[in-house]
Amino acid sequence: MSKSDAITRISLSELQARKDRDGWASDWDRVRALSESELELAISQDPDSELPTGGRVYLSVDPDLALWLEAQPGGSAAALDALLRKARASGI
């Protein structure tokens, strides 16, 4: 599958129409009622819950930020990793 095959763009109105037509929505009351062990089991069985490991994740950033990241010691990936880890640790 090429990258262009994996991405579909739709408008907000089309998304709402699909939601109304198909009736999908998160049942947060049901999720809140789950015990910790039930929640962990549900997460472990969800194929979408796995985080990528060792691969690349692509993010869009503004051009001025991309240039600044590239100019940092170690390059953009190291700078972005450091910034995101610091933000995560601070609870942002």
Long-range contacts (C-beta under 8 A, 24 or more apart in sequence): none
